[in-house]
Amino acid sequence: MGKIRKIFVPSYMEKFKCIGSSCEDTCCAGWRITIDRKTHKKYEKINDINLKREFKRNISRNRSNSSELSYSKIKLSKDGMCPFLDETKLCGIQSKLGSSYLSNTCATYPRISNLVDGTIEKSLTLSCPEAARIALLNEEGISFKELEEDYETRNVINNIDFEGKPIKYFWEIRTFSMQIMKSRDYELWERLIILGLFYKKIDELIENNDSNKIVEAIDLYTELIINGDFKKTLARIPSKNTIQMELLKELADEKIFLGVNNEKYWQHFSTFLHGINYTNDDRKEVIGERYKNALEEYYNPLLKKYSYVLENYLVNYMFRTVFPFGRYKTIFENYIMLVVHYSLMKMQLIGIAGYYEENFNLDIVLKFIQSFDKVIEHDNKYLNYVLELLNKNNYTTMGYMSILIKD
């Protein structure tokens, strides 16, 4: 047995296995497939004349933003497919040369690996249909455990930048955040608002050089949550469905304008528009009423029954992004982007629920989340633009976040 190392994972990782040609989607289409420098050099040394010709025809150097991990890229076909995909939807490179000839991208997807406090944390991105199924459909919620893996296992490890964040209290804040998100005595929207209020407080303490009071703040919020003191305050927050729909529709439109190369997402987006009969002729208040009706009549009955699905989405997002110590500048900015993901997803699901009415079901929800994750989560350019837009318009306050969150 070779050398092993400990890794920290959500428990669903033990169940995950690529289902290959049985998959209803493919990870070999619709986005940029990069090749790391080491793999690219291996391709250059191939002696097989036919394969050498295929590599030369279908792989080009990434000269604008080259790195060890993104040294070259595969030129997709006109329909957005990887040219190395064979007729059985399997990888031609792997079948002819073996898995050791896969690029880091292809060998590790949909696994995400982060180096956190000296330990590799591994989870799954939900843009993979099988990953979405096993991560989201666990009624008991996502738990975490330690596993062992061979030291030679291929990983693309992300190093987390903790600059400007209270690394000393990393585990306290992260553990408390997970506890809030899994507190089922509170509705999901209530948990998200409590989380935002807590992060506002944490960022204030950091700005005032009072980070040593973070544990004290956690104790206070824990007491307020246990005593149910937040309930009355949160109940007074008004629902503003029309404004919510308008703000989120503008953000979703920006993604459409930037381009979407995913037929399934286009179908879902079209269904969302039809579900609330969105037209340029109707007043926003009229569309808002239809949105509210779809929310109350079709979305809420299903998503309240299966509320663990969206909870699991958020918990997985939090673990995968080392939330709230992720890639955005402040703890509160990381929170804003969590809210953007949740609320954009919810808005479109409400419209989709309005379209399917009584036939709206869990399978539709899963398929939408998978396509949403594939289109939105992998587009950092769009996500950065959204944050910039929210900052520019002064929408990065708890007031606006509450509008986006509350049902």
C-alpha positions as semicolon CSV with decimal commas, in nm:
position;residue;x (nm);y (nm);z (nm)
1;M;0,000;0,000;0,000
2;G;0,135;0,342;-0,094
3;K;0,159;0,648;0,125
4;I;-0,178;0,785;0,232
5;R;-0,305;1,122;0,352
6;K;-0,613;1,237;0,536
7;I;-0,873;1,444;0,353
8;F;-1,189;1,615;0,482
9;V;-1,506;1,565;0,278
10;P;-1,887;1,582;0,280
11;S;-2,007;1,227;0,351
12;Y;-2,176;1,207;0,007
13;M;-1,828;1,187;-0,153
14;E;-1,810;0,819;-0,064
15;K;-2,114;0,752;-0,284
16;F;-1,997;0,943;-0,591
17;K;-1,889;0,761;-0,902
18;C;-1,895;0,889;-1,260
19;I;-2,177;0,710;-1,444
20;G;-2,009;0,762;-1,784
21;S;-2,226;0,712;-2,090
22;S;-2,536;0,670;-1,869
23;C;-2,516;1,041;-1,780
24;E;-2,793;1,257;-1,926
25;D;-2,546;1,545;-1,971
26;T;-2,178;1,557;-2,055
27;C;-1,889;1,737;-1,888
28;C;-1,726;1,753;-2,233
29;A;-1,933;2,036;-2,382
30;G;-2,039;2,395;-2,342
31;W;-1,741;2,541;-2,160
32;R;-1,369;2,595;-2,176
33;I;-1,167;2,273;-2,138
34;T;-0,813;2,364;-2,037
35;I;-0,502;2,146;-2,052
36;D;-0,219;2,179;-1,804
37;R;0,139;2,220;-1,926
38;K;0,256;1,873;-1,817
39;T;-0,025;1,696;-2,005
40;H;0,023;1,916;-2,313
41;K;0,390;1,815;-2,329
42;K;0,289;1,447;-2,306
43;Y;0,062;1,496;-2,607
44;E;0,354;1,647;-2,803
45;K;0,554;1,329;-2,747
46;I;0,286;1,093;-2,882
47;N;0,423;0,880;-3,167
48;D;0,091;0,762;-3,311
49;I;0,055;0,962;-3,636
50;N;-0,325;0,976;-3,629
51;L;-0,342;1,089;-3,267
52;K;-0,063;1,341;-3,325
53;R;-0,269;1,488;-3,610
54;E;-0,583;1,501;-3,391
55;F;-0,399;1,678;-3,109
56;K;-0,252;1,931;-3,351
57;R;-0,592;1,998;-3,508
58;N;-0,796;2,020;-3,188
59;I;-0,568;2,173;-2,927
60;S;-0,436;2,529;-2,926
61;R;-0,203;2,717;-2,693
62;N;-0,364;2,953;-2,446
63;R;-0,140;3,251;-2,517
64;S;-0,350;3,531;-2,365
65;N;-0,356;3,402;-2,006
66;S;-0,127;3,103;-1,996
67;S;-0,037;2,922;-1,672
68;E;0,076;2,577;-1,559
69;L;-0,288;2,470;-1,520
70;S;-0,416;2,652;-1,827
71;Y;-0,134;2,601;-2,076
72;S;-0,356;2,513;-2,373
73;K;-0,721;2,444;-2,452
74;I;-0,934;2,208;-2,656
75;K;-1,103;2,363;-2,959
76;L;-1,468;2,266;-2,927
77;S;-1,675;2,168;-3,229
78;K;-1,945;2,396;-3,373
79;D;-2,205;2,239;-3,144
80;G;-1,983;2,303;-2,841
81;M;-1,869;1,941;-2,796
82;C;-1,518;1,813;-2,720
83;P;-1,381;1,664;-3,047
84;F;-1,227;1,375;-2,852
85;L;-1,566;1,251;-2,735
86;D;-1,652;0,921;-2,903
87;E;-1,991;0,790;-3,021
88;T;-2,059;0,631;-2,679
89;K;-2,009;0,970;-2,504
90;L;-1,678;0,853;-2,356
91;C;-1,336;1,018;-2,382
92;G;-1,133;0,900;-2,682
93;I;-0,806;1,007;-2,519
94;Q;-0,873;0,794;-2,212
95;S;-0,987;0,491;-2,414
96;K;-0,678;0,502;-2,642
97;L;-0,406;0,617;-2,403
98;G;-0,540;0,560;-2,051
99;S;-0,648;0,795;-1,771
100;S;-0,289;0,912;-1,709
101;Y;-0,316;1,109;-2,035
102;L;-0,618;1,309;-1,918
103;S;-0,558;1,674;-1,838
104;N;-0,597;1,786;-1,477
105;T;-0,932;1,940;-1,567
106;C;-1,070;1,618;-1,714
107;A;-0,911;1,388;-1,454
108;T;-1,049;1,572;-1,150
109;Y;-1,389;1,714;-1,256
110;P;-1,637;1,743;-1,078
111;R;-1,412;1,727;-0,771
112;I;-1,298;2,052;-0,611
113;S;-0,996;2,045;-0,378
114;N;-0,897;2,321;-0,136
115;L;-0,598;2,327;0,095
116;V;-0,739;2,448;0,427
117;D;-0,534;2,465;0,745
118;G;-0,294;2,202;0,611
119;T;-0,565;1,953;0,507
120;I;-0,710;1,888;0,162
121;E;-1,086;1,941;0,158
122;K;-1,260;1,775;-0,133
123;S;-1,618;1,823;-0,254
124;L;-1,822;1,819;-0,575
125;T;-1,949;2,091;-0,805
126;L;-2,319;2,040;-0,875
127;S;-2,285;2,109;-1,248
128;C;-2,247;1,729;-1,270
129;P;-2,595;1,563;-1,269
130;E;-2,485;1,264;-1,059
131;A;-2,311;1,493;-0,810
132;A;-2,626;1,709;-0,785
133;R;-2,840;1,401;-0,715
134;I;-2,629;1,255;-0,435
135;A;-2,550;1,591;-0,273
136;L;-2,899;1,744;-0,283
137;L;-3,130;1,449;-0,219
138;N;-3,010;1,364;0,131
139;E;-3,302;1,446;0,362
140;E;-3,078;1,426;0,670
141;G;-2,859;1,706;0,539
142;I;-2,490;1,713;0,454
143;S;-2,248;1,595;0,721
144;F;-1,868;1,585;0,703
145;K;-1,604;1,326;0,776
146;E;-1,236;1,245;0,747
147;L;-1,120;0,993;0,487
148;E;-0,789;0,863;0,363
149;E;-0,669;0,871;0,005
150;D;-0,358;0,759;-0,179
151;Y;-0,092;1,028;-0,175
152;E;-0,060;0,999;-0,553
153;T;-0,428;1,081;-0,619
154;R;-0,451;1,365;-0,873
155;N;-0,595;1,687;-0,734
156;V;-0,601;2,044;-0,857
157;I;-0,554;2,213;-0,523
158;N;-0,678;2,567;-0,465
159;N;-0,487;2,771;-0,210
160;I;-0,722;3,001;-0,021
161;D;-0,623;3,365;0,023
162;F;-0,699;3,468;0,382
163;E;-0,555;3,820;0,353
164;G;-0,761;4,076;0,545
165;K;-0,977;3,809;0,707
166;P;-0,968;3,696;1,073
167;I;-0,780;3,371;1,018
168;K;-0,731;3,334;1,394
169;Y;-1,106;3,273;1,428
170;F;-1,146;3,076;1,105
171;W;-1,288;2,758;1,258
172;E;-1,515;2,940;1,503
173;I;-1,674;3,148;1,226
174;R;-1,693;2,864;0,976
175;T;-1,843;2,616;1,224
176;F;-2,097;2,872;1,349
177;S;-2,195;2,957;0,989
178;M;-2,265;2,591;0,915
179;Q;-2,466;2,559;1,236
180;I;-2,686;2,853;1,135
181;M;-2,742;2,714;0,787
182;K;-2,848;2,377;0,929
183;S;-3,077;2,517;1,202
184;R;-3,408;2,383;1,078
185;D;-3,605;2,554;1,354
186;Y;-3,573;2,854;1,126
187;E;-3,695;2,892;0,765
188;L;-3,418;2,902;0,508
189;W;-3,473;3,273;0,439
190;E;-3,451;3,342;0,813
191;R;-3,119;3,157;0,840
192;L;-2,977;3,356;0,550
193;I;-3,075;3,690;0,703
194;I;-2,934;3,593;1,046
195;L;-2,612;3,492;0,868
196;G;-2,595;3,834;0,697
197;L;-2,652;4,024;1,020
198;F;-2,377;3,820;1,185
199;Y;-2,129;3,887;0,904
200;K;-2,206;4,260;0,912
201;K;-2,113;4,251;1,279
202;I;-1,793;4,053;1,209
203;D;-1,680;4,294;0,936
204;E;-1,746;4,588;1,170
205;L;-1,530;4,426;1,439
206;I;-1,251;4,370;1,185
207;E;-1,268;4,731;1,060
208;N;-1,250;4,858;1,419
209;N;-0,957;4,629;1,505
210;D;-1,183;4,444;1,753
211;S;-1,143;4,094;1,609
212;N;-1,084;3,967;1,962
213;K;-1,458;4,019;2,021
214;I;-1,560;3,771;1,749
215;V;-1,609;3,480;1,991
216;E;-1,819;3,709;2,212
217;A;-2,036;3,792;1,907
218;I;-2,078;3,422;1,827
219;D;-2,193;3,355;2,185
220;L;-2,445;3,641;2,165
221;Y;-2,589;3,526;1,830
222;T;-2,603;3,165;1,955
223;E;-2,812;3,276;2,253
224;L;-3,045;3,486;2,036
225;I;-3,095;3,194;1,795
226;I;-3,162;2,938;2,071
227;N;-3,403;3,171;2,251
228;G;-3,590;3,242;1,928
229;D;-3,533;3,617;1,971
230;F;-3,476;3,667;1,598
231;K;-3,820;3,533;1,506
232;K;-4,021;3,847;1,590
233;T;-3,771;4,082;1,425
234;L;-3,754;3,875;1,106
235;A;-4,134;3,850;1,088
236;R;-4,152;4,230;1,060
237;I;-3,940;4,234;0,742
238;P;-4,184;4,294;0,455
239;S;-4,191;4,074;0,144
240;K;-4,133;4,282;-0,170
241;N;-4,187;4,025;-0,442
242;T;-4,211;4,269;-0,733
243;I;-3,889;4,453;-0,644
244;Q;-3,721;4,118;-0,578
245;M;-3,823;3,988;-0,919
246;E;-3,715;4,312;-1,095
247;L;-3,369;4,322;-0,934
248;L;-3,301;3,954;-0,996
249;K;-3,436;3,959;-1,351
250;E;-3,186;4,237;-1,432
251;L;-2,901;4,028;-1,292
252;A;-3,015;3,718;-1,481
253;D;-3,046;3,921;-1,804
254;E;-2,682;4,028;-1,772
255;K;-2,581;3,664;-1,798
256;I;-2,798;3,622;-2,107
257;F;-2,636;3,930;-2,266
258;L;-2,287;3,797;-2,189
259;G;-2,377;3,470;-2,358
260;V;-2,504;3,127;-2,259
261;N;-2,379;2,822;-2,446
262;N;-2,605;2,569;-2,278
263;E;-2,929;2,456;-2,440
264;K;-3,072;2,312;-2,119
265;Y;-3,028;2,640;-1,934
266;W;-3,189;2,828;-2,223
267;Q;-3,491;2,597;-2,199
268;H;-3,518;2,653;-1,823
269;F;-3,485;3,031;-1,864
270;S;-3,755;3,031;-2,131
271;T;-3,980;2,824;-1,903
272;F;-3,920;3,073;-1,621
273;L;-4,029;3,365;-1,845
274;H;-4,338;3,176;-1,963
275;G;-4,422;3,075;-1,606
276;I;-4,477;3,436;-1,501
277;N;-4,580;3,545;-1,853
278;Y;-4,301;3,803;-1,859
279;T;-4,360;4,062;-2,132
280;N;-4,232;4,413;-2,194
281;D;-4,590;4,536;-2,233
282;D;-4,722;4,451;-1,887
283;R;-4,653;4,674;-1,590
284;K;-4,399;4,535;-1,343
285;E;-4,665;4,528;-1,070
286;V;-4,882;4,299;-1,285
287;I;-4,590;4,062;-1,353
288;G;-4,502;4,083;-0,983
289;E;-4,850;3,956;-0,894
290;R;-4,804;3,659;-1,126
291;Y;-4,463;3,596;-0,969
292;K;-4,616;3,606;-0,621
293;N;-4,893;3,369;-0,727
294;A;-4,642;3,116;-0,867
295;L;-4,443;3,146;-0,543
296;E;-4,740;3,081;-0,316
297;E;-4,937;2,831;-0,527
298;Y;-4,663;2,609;-0,671
299;Y;-4,309;2,692;-0,550
300;N;-4,367;2,704;-0,175
301;P;-4,569;2,381;-0,142
302;L;-4,290;2,178;-0,307
303;L;-3,982;2,359;-0,175
304;K;-4,113;2,369;0,181
305;K;-4,174;1,993;0,166
306;Y;-3,823;1,937;0,026
307;S;-3,651;2,233;0,193
308;Y;-3,343;2,017;0,253
309;V;-3,261;2,037;-0,120
310;L;-3,184;2,411;-0,111
311;E;-3,026;2,377;0,234
312;N;-2,792;2,110;0,092
313;Y;-2,713;2,336;-0,205
314;L;-2,612;2,617;0,031
315;V;-2,415;2,393;0,269
316;N;-2,227;2,242;-0,024
317;Y;-2,156;2,591;-0,164
318;M;-2,028;2,701;0,178
319;F;-1,795;2,406;0,217
320;R;-1,672;2,409;-0,142
321;T;-1,590;2,781;-0,140
322;V;-1,443;2,781;0,216
323;F;-1,720;3,027;0,295
324;P;-1,712;3,300;0,425
325;F;-1,335;3,305;0,369
326;G;-1,374;3,258;-0,007
327;R;-1,228;3,453;-0,295
328;Y;-1,414;3,780;-0,241
329;K;-1,251;4,065;-0,051
330;T;-1,453;4,075;0,271
331;I;-1,662;3,829;0,468
332;F;-1,976;4,026;0,380
333;E;-1,891;4,024;0,006
334;N;-1,867;3,645;0,023
335;Y;-2,212;3,652;0,184
336;I;-2,350;3,877;-0,091
337;M;-2,243;3,628;-0,355
338;L;-2,400;3,340;-0,161
339;V;-2,726;3,538;-0,160
340;V;-2,692;3,612;-0,533
341;H;-2,661;3,239;-0,610
342;Y;-2,956;3,145;-0,389
343;S;-3,191;3,424;-0,496
344;L;-3,117;3,394;-0,870
345;M;-3,187;3,023;-0,846
346;K;-3,504;3,077;-0,644
347;M;-3,643;3,343;-0,881
348;Q;-3,607;3,117;-1,182
349;L;-3,750;2,818;-0,996
350;I;-4,056;3,028;-0,903
351;G;-4,121;3,104;-1,271
352;I;-4,059;2,740;-1,364
353;A;-4,306;2,635;-1,090
354;G;-4,561;2,876;-1,242
355;Y;-4,515;2,710;-1,580
356;Y;-4,554;2,349;-1,461
357;E;-4,812;2,431;-1,190
358;E;-4,928;2,104;-1,024
359;N;-4,669;1,907;-1,226
360;F;-4,376;2,099;-1,074
361;N;-4,163;1,830;-0,909
362;L;-3,826;1,746;-0,755
363;D;-3,679;1,612;-1,079
364;I;-3,740;1,949;-1,249
365;V;-3,576;2,127;-0,953
366;L;-3,266;1,904;-0,972
367;K;-3,227;1,946;-1,348
368;F;-3,255;2,323;-1,318
369;I;-3,000;2,348;-1,034
370;Q;-2,751;2,137;-1,233
371;S;-2,779;2,355;-1,545
372;F;-2,778;2,674;-1,334
373;D;-2,459;2,563;-1,163
374;K;-2,297;2,475;-1,495
375;V;-2,378;2,814;-1,647
376;I;-2,344;3,050;-1,349
377;E;-2,098;2,890;-1,108
378;H;-1,825;2,841;-1,368
379;D;-1,844;3,197;-1,503
380;N;-1,622;3,408;-1,276
381;K;-1,635;3,698;-1,522
382;Y;-2,013;3,720;-1,480
383;L;-2,002;3,677;-1,101
384;N;-1,741;3,952;-1,065
385;Y;-1,953;4,176;-1,287
386;V;-2,259;4,113;-1,069
387;L;-2,071;4,209;-0,752
388;E;-1,935;4,521;-0,921
389;L;-2,287;4,613;-1,036
390;L;-2,433;4,568;-0,687
391;N;-2,155;4,775;-0,532
392;K;-2,194;5,050;-0,794
393;N;-2,567;5,081;-0,722
394;N;-2,525;5,063;-0,343
395;Y;-2,728;4,741;-0,329
396;T;-2,479;4,570;-0,097
397;T;-2,674;4,638;0,222
398;M;-2,873;4,405;0,446
399;G;-3,185;4,595;0,336
400;Y;-3,137;4,490;-0,026
401;M;-3,018;4,143;0,069
402;S;-3,341;4,096;0,269
403;I;-3,546;4,197;-0,037
404;L;-3,365;3,933;-0,244
405;I;-3,396;3,663;0,022
406;K;-3,741;3,685;0,182
407;D;-4,020;3,477;0,025
